[in-house]
Amino acid sequence: MFGAVTALIEDSSVTGVEQNSIGEASLDSLALTGLASSRAVSNLLLMQELNRLRALPPNWDSYGALAVRHEAILGALELLIQPLLARLGVPTLSANSDGSVNAMWSAPGVLLEVEFLGIDSIAFYFEDSTSGREIEESGFGAWDLLQEPTDLLVERLA
């Protein structure tokens, strides 16, 4: 799995530009080269934000938070560029005090939060306040249960 993520980070087809590590390219360089496609810009923004989270030191919240785990960053990158979540656009990303990474998308009446615990391990919470439906799952199989929440969120974002 790590090899796949590393290849994606270094593959110019993912971001539209050559780069050696997460977030080295800039939006300006994309615009100057004419490669500022929606996908390229979204992937670059995602990688820059993950790079920012990766740089947080231990105790970044002054309450003893752990540094963001490398596996959580790689897991987030691996899963966020998949078609299922990529169609939702760039999420709001944040670090959790346990070293995991959190992604959040919202639309009127709908909230989806995905916590990246490591490579291929997630926890998620979905709430549809219109219907009162809530889903909360975690573990390796949770990924398969994201289809319905993402479909509803895409519908509400349209």
Backbone hydrogen bonds, N-H to C=O, Kabsch-Sander energy under -0.5 kcal/mol:
donor,donor_aa,acceptor,acceptor_aa,energy
5,V,1,M,-2.0
6,T,2,F,-2.8
7,A,3,G,-2.4
8,L,4,A,-1.9
9,I,5,V,-2.5
10,E,6,T,-2.1
11,D,7,A,-1.2
12,S,10,E,-0.6
14,V,11,D,-1.6
15,T,11,D,-0.9
16,G,12,S,-3.0
24,E,21,S,-1.5
30,L,26,S,-1.8
31,A,27,L,-2.5
32,L,28,D,-2.7
33,T,29,S,-1.6
34,G,30,L,-0.6
34,G,31,A,-1.0
35,L,30,L,-2.1
37,S,35,L,-2.2
41,V,37,S,-2.7
42,S,38,S,-2.5
43,N,39,R,-2.7
44,L,40,A,-2.3
45,L,41,V,-2.8
46,L,42,S,-2.4
47,M,43,N,-2.5
48,Q,44,L,-2.7
49,E,45,L,-2.3
50,L,46,L,-2.4
51,N,47,M,-2.2
52,R,48,Q,-1.9
53,L,49,E,-2.2
54,R,50,L,-2.4
55,A,51,N,-1.3
56,L,53,L,-1.4
59,N,65,A,-4.1
60,W,57,P,-1.1
62,S,59,N,-2.0
66,L,97,S,-2.7
68,V,53,L,-0.5
69,R,99,G,-2.7
73,I,69,R,-1.9
74,L,70,H,-2.6
75,G,71,E,-2.5
76,A,72,A,-2.4
77,L,73,I,-2.6
78,E,74,L,-2.7
79,L,75,G,-2.3
80,L,76,A,-2.9
81,I,77,L,-1.3
82,Q,79,L,-1.0
85,L,82,Q,-0.5
86,A,82,Q,-2.9
87,R,83,P,-1.4
88,L,85,L,-1.8
89,G,86,A,-1.5
92,T,104,M,-2.5
93,L,91,P,-0.7
94,S,102,N,-2.3
96,N,100,S,-2.6
99,G,96,N,-2.1
101,V,116,F,-1.7
102,N,94,S,-3.2
103,A,114,V,-2.8
104,M,92,T,-1.8
105,W,112,L,-2.5
107,A,110,V,-2.2
110,V,107,A,-2.8
111,L,127,E,-2.3
112,L,105,W,-2.6
113,E,125,Y,-2.7
114,V,103,A,-2.8
115,E,123,A,-3.7
116,F,101,V,-3.6
116,F,114,V,-0.6
117,L,115,E,-0.9
117,L,121,S,-2.1
118,G,121,S,-1.3
121,S,118,G,-1.0
122,I,120,D,-0.5
122,I,139,G,-1.4
123,A,115,E,-1.9
124,F,137,E,-3.0
125,Y,113,E,-2.5
126,F,135,I,-2.8
127,E,111,L,-2.4
128,D,133,R,-2.8
129,S,109,G,-2.5
129,S,127,E,-0.6
130,T,109,G,-0.6
132,G,128,D,-2.1
133,R,128,D,-0.9
135,I,126,F,-2.3
137,E,124,F,-1.9
139,G,122,I,-2.5
142,A,139,G,-0.6
143,W,140,F,-0.6
144,D,141,G,-1.0
145,L,142,A,-1.4
146,L,143,W,-1.5
147,Q,144,D,-0.6
150,T,146,L,-2.4
151,D,147,Q,-2.4
152,L,148,E,-2.1
153,L,149,P,-2.2
154,V,150,T,-2.7
155,E,151,D,-2.1
156,R,152,L,-2.1
157,L,153,L,-2.0
158,A,154,V,-1.3
